[in-house]
């Protein structure tokens, strides 16, 4: 019991003193996750809106595929990205394996279907509400995508935050493609797993506290955006 309490005290000291080792891992985690969220959102938001508004061959199959990919095990995504980026893979010439770029690719693949699916649901509701009004101005589904995305920006921001929450908590895929290399690809989740196995509970707990704070902040932001949207609707 004394050992555990000492570990909590040491973890608290690491956090409040802004320990350089802890700070480096946290900053790298944020850099990887935020970059992945930005890359995924650039594709997922217009894709989700297009699936909601447009009618084209294969739309149903693509919608099912996007929804199915939301439940993909992270280790499977990590394995696929690993095979693509390995020396014998089609993208091996880029030399991205065991770099932060590989981790960004893996997280982007994981986040994209989540953001796209939530964006599709939001866009479908807005399109059913504004379809007749936009049609009266001669605005068809293709031209309405930008309008729907802008009008649903609060809901879409919630989708993006949900994607960030998913990325920041990821461990399996980034462990496979990043290798958990110290000072290179070690992020909060992989560091927690490693330090716990080594018995260094202080650093593991310190990183865990930061990860919990980030998770609470993301959920608070989602809750705040939801309340703001409901007030505007009222």
C-alpha positions in Angstrom: 0.0 0.0 0.0 2.9 2.4 0.8 4.5 1.6 -2.5 1.3 2.5 -4.4 0.8 5.7 -2.5 4.4 6.7 -3.1 3.8 6.1 -6.8 0.8 8.4 -6.8 2.8 11.1 -5.0 5.6 10.7 -7.5 3.2 10.8 -10.4 1.6 14.0 -9.1 5.1 15.6 -8.8 5.9 14.7 -12.4 2.7 16.3 -13.6 2.9 19.5 -11.6 6.6 20.0 -12.2 6.2 19.5 -16.0 8.7 16.7 -16.1 10.6 16.9 -19.4 10.3 13.2 -20.2 6.5 13.3 -19.5 6.1 16.5 -21.4 7.9 15.2 -24.5 5.6 12.1 -24.6 2.5 14.2 -24.2 3.5 16.7 -26.9 4.3 13.9 -29.3 0.9 12.3 -28.6 -0.9 15.5 -29.2 1.0 16.2 -32.4 0.3 12.7 -33.8 -3.4 12.7 -32.8 -4.2 16.3 -33.9 -2.5 15.8 -37.3 -4.4 12.5 -37.8 -7.7 14.2 -36.9 -7.0 17.1 -39.3 -6.1 14.7 -42.2 -9.1 12.5 -41.5 -11.5 15.4 -41.2 -10.5 16.8 -44.6 -11.7 13.6 -46.2 -14.4 12.4 -43.8 -16.5 15.6 -43.6 -17.2 16.1 -47.3 -17.4 12.3 -47.8 -20.1 12.1 -45.1 -22.0 15.0 -46.6 -21.8 13.5 -50.1 -23.1 10.2 -48.8 -26.1 12.0 -47.3 -26.9 14.3 -50.2 -25.8 12.6 -53.4 -27.2 9.6 -55.2 -24.7 7.6 -57.2 -24.0 3.9 -58.0 -22.4 2.2 -55.1 -23.6 4.7 -52.5 -25.3 2.1 -50.4 -22.2 -0.2 -50.4 -19.9 2.7 -49.6 -22.2 3.7 -46.7 -22.1 0.1 -45.3 -18.4 0.0 -45.7 -17.9 3.2 -43.8 -20.1 2.1 -41.0 -18.4 -1.3 -40.9 -15.0 0.3 -40.6 -16.0 2.0 -37.4 -15.8 -1.3 -35.7 -12.5 -2.4 -37.1 -10.1 -3.7 -34.4 -7.2 -1.3 -34.1 -4.6 -4.1 -34.3 -6.0 -5.1 -37.6 -5.7 -1.5 -38.9 -2.1 -1.4 -37.5 -1.3 -4.7 -39.3 -2.7 -3.5 -42.6 -0.8 -0.2 -42.4 2.4 -2.1 -41.4 2.1 -4.4 -44.4 1.6 -1.3 -46.7 4.6 0.6 -45.2 7.0 -2.4 -44.7 10.0 -2.7 -47.1 8.2 -5.4 -49.1 5.0 -3.4 -49.2 3.8 -1.1 -52.0 4.6 2.0 -49.9 7.9 0.7 -48.4 9.9 3.0 -50.6 8.7 6.0 -48.5 10.5 4.7 -45.4 7.7 5.7 -43.1 7.5 2.6 -40.9 8.4 3.2 -37.2 8.1 7.0 -37.6 5.4 9.4 -36.3 4.1 9.6 -39.9 3.2 5.9 -39.9 1.3 6.5 -36.6 -0.5 9.4 -38.2 -1.5 7.2 -41.1 -2.8 4.4 -38.8 -4.8 6.9 -36.6 -6.2 8.6 -39.7 -7.6 5.3 -41.0 -9.2 4.6 -37.6 -10.7 8.1 -37.3 -11.9 8.6 -40.8 -15.0 6.2 -40.7 -16.1 7.6 -37.3 -16.1 11.2 -38.5 -17.6 10.3 -41.9 -20.4 8.3 -40.3 -21.3 11.0 -37.8 -21.0 13.7 -40.6 -23.4 11.7 -42.8 -26.0 11.4 -40.0 -25.8 15.1 -39.3 -26.0 16.1 -43.0 -29.0 13.8 -43.6 -31.0 15.6 -40.9 -30.0 19.1 -42.2 -30.7 18.1 -45.9 -34.2 16.8 -45.1 -34.8 20.1 -43.3 -33.5 22.5 -45.9 -33.9 20.5 -49.1 -37.0 22.3 -50.4 -35.8 25.7 -49.4 -32.4 25.2 -51.2 -34.2 23.7 -54.2 -36.3 26.9 -54.5 -33.1 28.8 -54.9 -31.9 26.4 -57.6 -29.3 24.8 -55.3 -28.9 21.1 -56.0 -27.4 18.4 -53.8 -23.8 18.9 -55.1 -23.8 22.6 -54.5 -25.6 22.2 -51.1 -22.7 20.1 -49.6 -20.8 23.2 -48.5 -23.9 24.9 -47.1 -24.9 21.8 -45.1 -21.4 21.4 -43.7 -21.3 25.0 -42.6 -24.8 25.0 -41.1 -24.0 21.7 -39.2 -20.6 22.9 -38.0 -21.4 22.4 -34.3 -22.5 18.8 -34.9 -19.5 18.2 -37.1 -17.2 19.7 -34.5 -18.6 17.1 -32.1 -17.7 14.4 -34.7 -14.2 15.7 -35.0 -13.8 15.8 -31.2 -15.1 12.2 -31.0 -12.4 11.3 -33.5 -9.7 13.0 -31.5 -10.8 11.1 -28.4 -10.6 7.9 -30.3 -7.1 8.7 -31.6 -5.6 9.9 -28.3 -6.7 6.6 -26.5 -5.3 4.3 -29.3 -2.5 1.9 -28.4 -2.7 -1.2 -30.6 -2.3 0.3 -34.1 0.4 2.9 -33.1 2.4 0.2 -31.2 2.6 -1.9 -34.4 3.5 0.8 -36.9 5.4 3.1 -34.5 7.4 0.5 -32.5 7.2 2.6 -29.3 10.8 3.9 -29.8 12.0 6.3 -27.1 12.2 9.9 -28.2 10.9 9.0 -31.6 7.5 7.2 -31.6 6.6 6.8 -27.9 3.2 8.3 -27.1 1.1 8.3 -23.9 -0.7 5.0 -24.4 2.3 3.0 -25.5 4.4 4.6 -22.8 1.8 3.6 -20.1 1.8 0.0 -21.3 5.6 -0.1 -21.3 6.2 1.6 -18.0 3.6 -0.5 -16.3 5.3 -3.7 -17.5 8.7 -2.3 -16.3 7.2 -1.4 -12.9 7.7 2.3 -13.3 4.3 3.2 -11.9 5.1 6.9 -11.3 5.5 7.8 -15.0 2.7 5.5 -16.0 0.3 7.1 -13.5 1.4 10.6 -14.5 0.7 9.9 -18.1 -2.6 8.3 -17.2 -3.6 11.4 -15.3 -2.8 13.6 -18.3 -4.7 11.2 -20.6 -7.8 11.2 -18.3 -7.7 15.0 -18.2 -7.6 15.1 -22.0 -10.5 12.7 -22.2 -12.6 14.7 -19.7 -11.8 17.9 -21.6 -12.9 16.4 -24.9 -16.1 15.1 -23.4 -16.8 18.4 -21.8 -16.3 20.1 -25.1 -18.7 17.7 -26.8 -21.3 18.3 -24.1 -20.9 22.0 -24.4 -21.3 22.0 -28.1 -24.4 19.8 -27.7 -25.9 22.3 -25.3 -25.0 25.2 -27.5 -26.7 23.5 -30.5 -29.8 22.8 -28.5 -30.0 26.4 -27.4 -29.7 27.7 -31.0 -32.4 25.2 -32.1 -34.7 26.5 -29.4 
